[in-house]
Amino acid sequence: MAWWLLLRMAEDMAATGSMLAMAAMPMPWAARDALLMLAMWAVMMVGMMLPGALPMFLLYQQMLRRYLDPPERRLALLLFCLAYLLLWAAFGLLATALQWGLEQLALLDPQLRSNNRWLAAALLLTAGAYQWSPTKAACLAHCRGPVAFLLSHWRPGIGGGWRMGLAHAAYCLGCCWALMGLLFVAGVMNLLWVAAIGAYVLLEKTLPLGLWLGRCTGLLLIAGGTALLLA
């Protein structure tokens, strides 16, 4: 559903020319423009992050069957999932604010892609360096091991679902926030790149050598950023 909405939004923006207008003129957005871009980022985050989070949702649902009756179980699972949506939407708000700032500085082209090699290089180097950071490794460990996360962070009751959802969603964002910045290099509404980054996030969380996949990717990103700086 998220991908269907993204496709529809991309088609609507292309048809009305609103995307070109927003990107071409560094001027304050109308409230409608801001809400539209926030909705786009929020839906995009769901489409990119949900596949990697789905194993945690299913495992938590299975564990709830041991501890709660059906009505409470459904509510706990709902709050668990809503916690993810809240943090993804909060990140979408930050991304929208960043996009607005970059547009006011005329650093994005009509495809919402960096037109400044220094900005593109900075985004590539930041994402590449973060792939090697201890924070990235710690967050990825929690995302790659849903069983270990639930055993170490288990909170009982309906409220426990909300608290655990917030905690695990924060770890997921901790894994991926720098990679999301690469959309300003490839083009925010380039849905092929959106899908590629979403697929990469899933592979990084599920493949046995996901940590080293991330570090190898980090080296490639650093090489790309360095090449831009030296160009």
C-alpha positions as CSV (number, residue, x, y, z in Angstrom):
1,M,0.0,0.0,0.0
2,A,2.9,2.4,0.8
3,W,4.4,1.8,-2.6
4,W,1.1,2.2,-4.4
5,L,0.7,5.6,-2.6
6,L,4.3,6.6,-3.5
7,L,3.6,5.8,-7.2
8,R,0.3,7.8,-7.1
9,M,2.0,10.8,-5.4
10,A,4.9,10.8,-7.9
11,E,2.4,10.7,-10.8
12,D,0.4,13.5,-9.3
13,M,3.4,15.7,-8.7
14,A,4.7,15.1,-12.3
15,A,1.2,15.8,-13.7
16,T,0.7,19.1,-11.9
17,G,4.3,20.3,-12.1
18,S,4.2,21.1,-8.4
19,M,7.5,19.3,-7.8
20,L,9.2,21.3,-10.4
21,A,7.8,24.5,-9.0
22,M,8.9,23.8,-5.5
23,A,12.4,22.7,-6.5
24,A,13.0,25.5,-9.0
25,M,12.0,28.5,-6.8
26,P,13.7,29.0,-3.4
27,M,10.7,30.4,-1.7
28,P,8.6,29.5,1.4
29,W,6.3,26.6,0.9
30,A,2.6,26.8,1.3
31,A,1.1,24.7,4.1
32,R,-0.2,22.3,1.4
33,D,3.3,21.8,0.0
34,A,4.8,21.1,3.4
35,L,2.1,18.6,4.2
36,L,2.5,16.9,0.9
37,M,6.2,16.5,1.3
38,L,5.8,15.3,4.9
39,A,3.3,12.7,3.7
40,M,5.6,11.6,0.9
41,W,8.5,11.1,3.4
42,A,6.4,9.3,5.9
43,V,5.0,6.9,3.3
44,M,8.5,6.5,1.8
45,M,9.8,5.5,5.2
46,V,7.1,2.9,5.7
47,G,7.8,1.4,2.2
48,M,11.5,1.2,2.8
49,M,11.6,0.2,6.5
50,L,8.6,-2.2,6.9
51,P,10.2,-5.2,5.2
52,G,13.1,-5.2,7.6
53,A,10.9,-4.7,10.6
54,L,8.3,-7.4,9.7
55,P,10.2,-10.3,11.4
56,M,10.0,-8.4,14.7
57,F,6.3,-7.8,14.3
58,L,5.6,-11.4,13.6
59,L,7.8,-12.7,16.5
60,Y,6.2,-10.2,19.0
61,Q,2.8,-11.4,17.9
62,Q,3.8,-15.0,18.6
63,M,5.1,-14.1,22.0
64,L,2.0,-12.2,23.0
65,R,0.0,-15.4,22.6
66,R,1.7,-16.7,25.7
67,Y,1.0,-13.8,27.9
68,L,-2.2,-11.9,27.0
69,D,-5.8,-12.6,26.1
70,P,-6.9,-11.9,22.5
71,P,-8.3,-8.3,23.1
72,E,-5.3,-7.2,25.1
73,R,-3.0,-9.0,22.6
74,R,-4.4,-7.1,19.7
75,L,-4.1,-3.7,21.5
76,A,-0.5,-4.4,22.5
77,L,0.5,-5.4,19.0
78,L,-1.3,-2.3,17.6
79,L,0.6,0.0,20.0
80,F,3.9,-1.8,19.1
81,C,3.4,-1.1,15.4
82,L,2.1,2.5,16.0
83,A,5.4,3.2,17.8
84,Y,7.3,2.4,14.7
85,L,5.0,4.6,12.6
86,L,5.4,7.5,15.0
87,L,9.2,7.4,14.8
88,W,9.2,6.9,11.0
89,A,6.9,9.9,10.7
90,A,9.2,11.9,13.1
91,F,12.1,11.1,10.8
92,G,10.0,12.1,7.8
93,L,9.4,15.5,9.5
94,L,13.2,16.0,9.9
95,A,13.8,15.0,6.3
96,T,11.1,17.4,5.2
97,A,12.8,20.2,7.1
98,L,16.2,19.3,5.6
99,Q,14.7,19.3,2.1
100,W,13.1,22.7,2.7
101,G,16.5,24.1,3.9
102,L,18.4,22.7,1.0
103,E,15.8,24.1,-1.4
104,Q,16.1,27.6,0.1
105,L,19.9,27.4,-0.4
106,A,19.2,26.3,-4.1
107,L,21.2,23.1,-3.5
108,L,18.6,20.8,-5.1
109,D,17.7,20.4,-8.7
110,P,14.1,19.9,-10.0
111,Q,14.4,16.1,-9.2
112,L,15.2,16.9,-5.6
113,R,18.8,15.8,-6.2
114,S,21.9,17.6,-5.0
115,N,23.3,20.0,-7.7
116,N,26.3,20.7,-5.6
117,R,29.2,18.3,-5.5
118,W,30.3,19.4,-2.1
119,L,26.9,18.6,-0.6
120,A,26.8,15.2,-2.5
121,A,30.3,14.4,-1.3
122,A,29.4,15.2,2.3
123,L,26.4,13.0,2.2
124,L,28.3,10.1,0.7
125,L,31.2,10.5,3.2
126,T,28.9,10.8,6.2
127,A,26.9,7.6,5.2
128,G,30.2,5.7,4.4
129,A,31.8,6.7,7.7
130,Y,28.7,5.9,9.7
131,Q,28.7,2.3,8.2
132,W,31.9,1.7,10.2
133,S,30.9,3.4,13.5
134,P,30.2,1.5,16.7
135,T,26.8,3.1,16.9
136,K,25.8,1.5,13.6
137,A,27.1,-1.9,14.7
138,A,25.2,-1.8,17.9
139,C,22.0,-0.7,16.3
140,L,22.3,-3.3,13.6
141,A,22.9,-6.0,16.2
142,H,19.6,-5.3,17.8
143,C,17.8,-5.2,14.4
144,R,19.4,-8.4,13.2
145,G,18.5,-10.3,16.4
146,P,14.8,-9.9,17.2
147,V,14.8,-12.8,19.6
148,A,17.7,-11.4,21.6
149,F,16.0,-8.0,21.6
150,L,12.7,-9.3,23.0
151,L,14.5,-11.4,25.7
152,S,16.6,-8.5,26.9
153,H,14.0,-5.7,26.5
154,W,10.7,-7.5,27.3
155,R,8.1,-5.3,29.0
156,P,4.8,-6.9,30.1
157,G,1.3,-5.8,29.4
158,I,-0.2,-3.5,26.8
159,G,2.1,-0.5,27.7
160,G,5.1,-2.8,27.3
161,G,4.3,-3.1,23.6
162,W,4.4,0.7,23.2
163,R,7.8,1.0,25.0
164,M,9.4,-1.9,23.2
165,G,8.1,-0.6,19.8
166,L,9.7,2.8,20.5
167,A,13.0,1.2,21.6
168,H,13.3,-1.2,18.6
169,A,12.1,1.5,16.1
170,A,14.9,3.8,17.4
171,Y,17.5,1.0,16.8
172,C,16.1,0.6,13.2
173,L,16.4,4.3,12.6
174,G,19.9,4.2,14.1
175,C,20.9,1.7,11.4
176,C,19.5,3.5,8.5
177,W,19.3,7.3,8.9
178,A,22.5,8.0,7.1
179,L,21.5,5.8,4.1
180,M,18.3,7.8,3.8
181,G,20.4,10.9,3.2
182,L,21.7,9.3,0.0
183,L,18.3,10.0,-1.5
184,F,19.4,13.7,-1.8
185,V,22.3,12.4,-4.0
186,A,20.2,10.1,-6.2
187,G,17.0,12.1,-6.2
188,V,14.3,11.9,-3.5
189,M,11.5,11.0,-6.0
190,N,13.7,8.5,-7.9
191,L,11.6,5.5,-7.0
192,L,14.2,3.1,-8.4
193,W,16.8,4.3,-5.9
194,V,14.2,4.4,-3.1
195,A,13.5,0.7,-3.8
196,A,17.3,-0.1,-4.1
197,I,18.0,1.5,-0.7
198,G,15.0,-0.3,0.9
199,A,16.2,-3.6,-0.5
200,Y,19.7,-2.9,0.7
201,V,18.4,-2.2,4.2
202,L,16.6,-5.5,4.2
203,L,19.7,-7.4,3.1
204,E,21.9,-5.8,5.7
205,K,19.5,-6.9,8.4
206,T,18.9,-10.5,7.2
207,L,22.1,-11.8,5.5
208,P,24.5,-13.7,7.7
209,L,27.3,-11.3,6.9
210,G,25.2,-8.2,7.0
211,L,27.6,-6.2,9.2
212,W,30.4,-6.7,6.7
213,L,28.1,-6.0,3.8
214,G,27.5,-2.6,5.5
215,R,31.2,-2.0,6.0
216,C,32.1,-2.9,2.4
217,T,29.3,-0.5,1.3
218,G,30.7,2.1,3.5
219,L,34.1,1.8,1.7
220,L,32.4,2.3,-1.6
221,L,30.5,5.3,-0.4
222,I,33.7,6.9,1.0
223,A,35.4,6.2,-2.3
224,G,32.6,7.9,-4.2
225,G,32.6,10.9,-1.9
226,T,36.3,11.3,-2.1
227,A,36.1,11.0,-5.9
228,L,33.6,13.9,-6.0
229,L,35.9,16.0,-3.8
230,L,38.8,15.5,-6.0
231,A,36.9,15.9,-9.3
